[in-house]
Amino acid sequence: MDLDQKGGAVECSLLPQRHGVERCVGWCNDDMSSMAAPLKLVVLLFVVASAATFGFVQGSDLNLVSINDKANLLELIRKLNLSVFYDNVVKASLVAQLQAEGPYTVFAPSNTAFNNAPPWQKEAMKNSSYLVKLLNYHILQDEVTLDDIANEMLKPTLAGIPVRFNVYDEMVTVQCSVIDNQRKDKMASNSVLHVIKRVMVPNSGTIVDVLSACPAFTILIQALQVTSLQDLLRGEGPFTLFAPTDKAFARLTQQTRDDLFSNPNILKELLLYHIVNGTYCRASLPHLTYLDTFNGDKLTISISAGGVHVNGATVVEEGADGSVINGVVQSIDSLLCPFCPKGSLKN
């Protein structure tokens, strides 16, 4: 299937086809289907001038300037040399908001995080309405320090969409973006800032909502319908779904696929083997050995030079951490089928 094509209400041109991975994996949202032209040069010139005035170290993630405890959040962003985040705040006309009384909590992606954002996200940020939504998704109207965060805690953002926090020993994530332990709890006069290592993606619904919007998962959605598991994955959760793409299903022989879809009970057991209770972000998986699934069996987690593996399947790096409201989607390149007979896969 050509995932560059526009289909339905959502355009899924999100992940690089050259990696052999479907280009959605939960990152489709309604803002992606109507890209506007880049912002005018006059705004860019203002940003450049502002950066020069405040002495940014462009591209640097180092805190080279001592922080004044009385600085507001906007001043703090400048002093922490978070120049790309600052530039985007100016473009999105959110300057006054970050100078306001608050309290606010800002999760500011590092310069490296913006530089490493996938191409589709960089393109999306040229759209002013998407940029505003994206930045507001990184701001809470509340003061939340690291000590306030509990595992699976949800907090509303200024974008009107909640973010989920997870705690894995010493590592804390917000919507699966790792909080930098060296640059956490930076206090400002109008509350607190944490630097994060990846630009978050605003979630666009439940696991089922997101998968249904992505043509990479048409067979998985069909399987969820056949087994009546859609209601489960629309529920509160949280769940981690190791989601086989259409290409993963295509590795099965036609006979094996026919056998599975003609036996809903067996297919249901198979799908339950892909679902785990709780949110397990990509960054947490290397620290785990086993995960208990909904069918009562365990998944084995392993690491190699080729990445993170769940049983014999590989978590697709470009398809990791699908942003949903009730957990996370981890795209995998093979079906997890411990009871499938030999010869189930195509040669």
C-alpha positions in Angstrom: 0.0 0.0 0.0 1.3 3.4 -0.9 1.1 5.4 2.3 1.8 8.7 0.6 -1.6 8.7 -0.9 -4.4 10.7 0.8 -7.2 8.6 2.1 -10.1 9.3 4.3 -9.9 12.3 6.5 -6.2 11.9 7.4 -3.0 12.1 5.4 -0.4 9.6 6.5 2.9 10.8 5.1 4.6 10.6 8.5 7.4 8.1 8.6 10.2 7.6 6.0 9.2 4.9 3.5 12.9 4.1 2.9 13.1 2.4 6.3 10.5 -0.1 5.1 8.1 1.0 7.8 4.5 2.1 7.4 4.3 5.9 7.8 1.7 6.4 10.5 1.8 4.3 13.7 -0.5 6.6 15.7 1.0 9.9 14.6 -1.9 10.8 12.2 -4.0 13.7 13.3 -6.4 16.1 11.7 -3.8 18.9 11.6 -1.6 17.0 9.2 -4.1 17.0 6.3 -4.1 20.8 5.7 -0.5 22.1 5.8 -0.3 25.9 5.4 2.6 27.8 3.8 5.6 28.6 6.0 5.5 31.8 8.1 6.5 35.1 6.6 10.1 36.2 6.6 9.3 39.2 8.8 8.6 36.9 11.7 11.8 35.0 11.0 13.8 38.3 11.0 12.2 39.2 14.3 13.2 35.9 15.8 16.8 36.2 14.5 17.0 39.7 16.0 15.6 38.5 19.3 18.1 35.6 19.4 21.0 38.0 18.8 19.7 40.4 21.5 19.6 37.8 24.1 22.8 36.1 23.2 21.6 32.6 22.4 24.2 29.8 21.9 22.5 28.4 18.7 22.1 24.7 18.7 23.5 24.3 22.2 21.8 22.4 24.9 24.2 23.5 27.6 23.2 25.7 30.5 26.0 28.2 30.2 24.3 31.1 32.1 23.5 31.2 35.7 19.7 31.3 36.3 18.1 34.1 38.2 15.4 32.5 40.4 13.2 35.5 39.8 13.2 35.1 36.0 9.8 34.3 34.4 9.5 31.3 32.2 10.2 33.1 29.0 13.4 34.6 30.5 14.3 31.2 31.8 14.0 29.6 28.4 16.4 32.2 27.0 18.9 31.8 29.8 18.9 28.0 29.4 19.8 28.5 25.7 16.7 26.7 24.5 16.8 28.8 21.4 14.7 26.6 19.1 11.9 26.4 21.6 12.1 30.1 22.2 11.9 30.9 18.5 8.8 28.7 18.2 7.2 30.4 21.1 7.7 33.7 19.3 6.3 32.4 16.0 3.3 31.0 17.8 2.7 34.4 19.6 2.9 32.7 23.0 5.3 35.2 24.5 2.8 37.0 26.7 1.5 33.7 28.0 4.8 32.6 29.3 5.3 36.0 31.0 1.9 35.8 32.7 1.4 35.1 36.4 0.8 31.4 36.0 1.3 28.9 37.6 2.6 27.0 34.5 4.7 24.0 34.0 6.7 24.0 30.7 8.2 20.8 29.2 10.7 22.4 26.8 12.3 20.2 24.2 16.0 20.7 23.9 17.6 22.1 20.8 18.8 18.6 20.0 15.2 17.3 20.4 13.9 19.8 17.8 16.9 19.0 15.4 16.1 15.3 15.7 12.4 15.6 15.2 11.1 13.5 12.2 10.7 15.3 8.9 6.9 15.1 9.0 6.9 17.0 12.4 9.3 19.6 11.2 7.0 20.2 8.2 3.9 20.3 10.4 5.5 23.0 12.6 5.5 25.3 9.6 1.7 25.4 10.0 0.9 28.1 12.5 -2.2 26.4 14.0 -0.4 23.1 14.4 2.6 24.9 16.1 0.3 26.6 18.6 -1.4 23.3 19.4 2.0 21.6 19.7 3.5 24.2 22.0 0.4 24.4 24.2 0.6 20.6 24.5 3.9 21.2 26.3 2.4 23.5 28.9 0.3 22.8 32.0 -1.6 25.4 33.9 -0.3 24.0 37.2 3.0 23.7 39.0 4.3 20.2 38.7 7.8 19.4 40.0 9.4 16.0 39.5 8.5 15.0 43.1 4.8 15.6 42.2 4.8 13.1 39.4 3.4 9.6 39.9 3.3 6.7 37.5 0.4 6.8 35.0 -0.6 10.3 36.2 -2.6 12.3 33.7 -2.6 16.1 33.5 -4.5 18.5 31.2 -2.4 20.7 28.9 -3.2 24.2 27.5 -4.0 22.3 24.2 -7.0 20.7 25.9 -5.4 17.3 25.6 -3.9 15.4 28.6 -0.4 14.1 28.9 0.6 10.9 30.7 3.5 10.6 33.0 5.4 7.4 33.7 8.1 6.6 36.2 10.6 3.9 35.6 13.0 3.8 38.5 15.1 6.9 38.0 13.7 7.7 34.6 10.6 9.9 34.2 8.7 10.4 31.0 5.9 12.8 29.8 4.0 11.3 26.9 7.0 9.0 26.5 9.5 11.9 26.2 12.2 11.5 28.8 12.7 14.3 31.2 16.4 15.4 31.4 17.5 14.6 35.0 20.2 17.3 34.7 17.7 20.0 33.7 14.6 19.3 35.7 12.8 21.5 38.2 14.1 24.8 36.9 12.1 27.2 38.9 10.8 30.5 37.6 8.7 33.3 39.1 5.6 31.9 37.4 6.4 28.2 38.1 8.6 25.5 36.7 10.4 24.2 33.6 11.7 20.8 32.7 13.8 20.1 29.7 12.7 17.0 27.7 14.7 14.9 25.2 12.0 14.6 22.4 9.3 16.8 21.0 6.0 15.4 22.1 3.2 14.5 19.7 -0.3 15.6 20.7 -2.4 12.4 21.0 -5.5 12.2 18.8 -7.6 9.6 20.7 -7.6 6.1 21.9 -5.5 3.2 20.5 -8.4 2.2 18.3 -9.0 5.8 17.1 -5.4 6.2 16.1 -4.9 2.9 14.5 -8.2 3.3 12.5 -6.8 6.6 11.1 -3.7 4.9 9.8 -3.7 2.7 6.7 -0.6 0.9 8.0 -2.9 -1.1 10.4 -5.9 -2.1 8.3 -5.5 -5.8 9.0 -5.0 -5.3 12.7 -8.1 -3.2 12.9 -10.0 -6.0 11.0 -8.7 -8.5 13.5 -9.8 -6.3 16.4 -13.3 -6.1 14.9 -13.5 -9.9 14.3 -12.5 -10.6 17.9 -14.6 -7.8 19.5 -11.5 -6.4 21.2 -12.1 -2.8 20.0 -14.0 -2.0 23.1 -11.1 -3.1 25.3 -8.6 -0.8 23.5 -11.1 2.1 23.6 -11.2 1.8 27.3 -9.4 3.8 30.0 -6.4 1.5 30.2 -3.6 2.3 30.2 -2.4 -0.3 27.7 0.7 -1.0 25.7 -0.1 -2.5 22.3 2.6 -4.1 20.4 1.0 -3.5 17.0 1.9 -5.6 14.0 1.7 -3.6 10.8 0.1 -4.8 7.6 3.6 -5.8 6.4 3.9 -8.0 9.6 0.7 -9.8 8.8 1.8 -10.1 5.1 4.7 -12.3 6.3 2.2 -15.0 7.2 1.2 -17.5 4.6 -2.3 -17.0 3.2 -3.4 -20.3 4.7 -2.3 -19.2 8.2 -4.1 -15.9 7.9 -7.3 -17.7 6.7 -7.1 -20.1 9.6 -6.7 -17.3 12.1 -9.5 -15.2 10.8 -11.8 -18.1 10.6 -11.2 -19.0 14.2 -12.1 -15.8 16.2 -11.3 -17.4 19.6 -7.8 -18.4 18.5 -7.3 -14.9 16.9 -8.4 -13.3 20.1 -5.9 -15.2 22.2 -3.2 -14.1 19.6 -4.2 -10.5 19.9 -4.3 -10.6 23.7 -0.7 -11.8 23.6 0.1 -8.4 22.0 -1.5 -6.3 24.8 0.1 -5.4 28.1 -1.4 -3.7 31.1 0.4 -0.3 31.7 2.3 2.1 29.6 5.7 1.0 28.5 7.5 3.6 26.5 10.3 2.7 24.1 12.9 4.2 26.6 11.8 1.8 29.3 12.0 -1.4 27.3 15.8 -1.9 27.5 15.5 -2.1 31.3 12.9 -4.9 31.3 13.2 -8.6 30.8 9.6 -9.8 30.7 6.1 -8.3 30.4 2.8 -10.0 31.3 0.2 -10.0 28.6 -3.6 -10.1 28.7 -3.7 -13.7 27.7 -1.7 -14.7 30.8 1.6 -15.4 29.0 4.8 -13.4 29.1 6.7 -11.5 26.5 10.5 -11.6 26.5 12.3 -8.3 26.0 15.8 -8.3 24.6 18.3 -5.9 23.2 20.8 -6.2 20.4 22.6 -4.0 17.9 19.5 -4.2 15.8 17.3 -2.6 18.5 14.7 -3.7 21.0 13.1 -7.0 20.5 9.8 -8.5 21.8 10.1 -12.3 21.4 11.2 -12.6 17.7 9.8 -9.2 16.6 11.6 -5.9 16.5 10.1 -2.6 17.8 10.4 -0.3 14.8 12.4 2.7 15.9 10.5 5.1 13.6 7.2 3.6 14.8 7.8 3.6 18.5 5.8 5.5 21.2 2.6 6.0 19.2 0.9 8.9 21.0 -2.6 7.9 22.3 -4.7 8.9 25.3 -5.0 5.5 26.9 -1.4 4.2 26.8 1.1 3.7 24.0 1.4 1.9 20.7 4.7 0.2 19.8 4.9 -0.8 16.2 6.5 -4.2 15.5 7.7 -5.8 12.4 6.4 -9.4 13.0 3.3 -11.0 14.5 3.8 -12.5 17.9 2.5 -16.0 17.4 4.0 -18.6 19.8 1.5 -21.2 18.8 1.6 -20.8 15.0 3.0 -24.0 13.4 6.2 -24.2 11.5 5.7 -23.0 7.9 3.4 -20.2 9.0 5.7 -17.6 7.6 6.4 -17.1 3.9 9.9 -18.2 2.7 
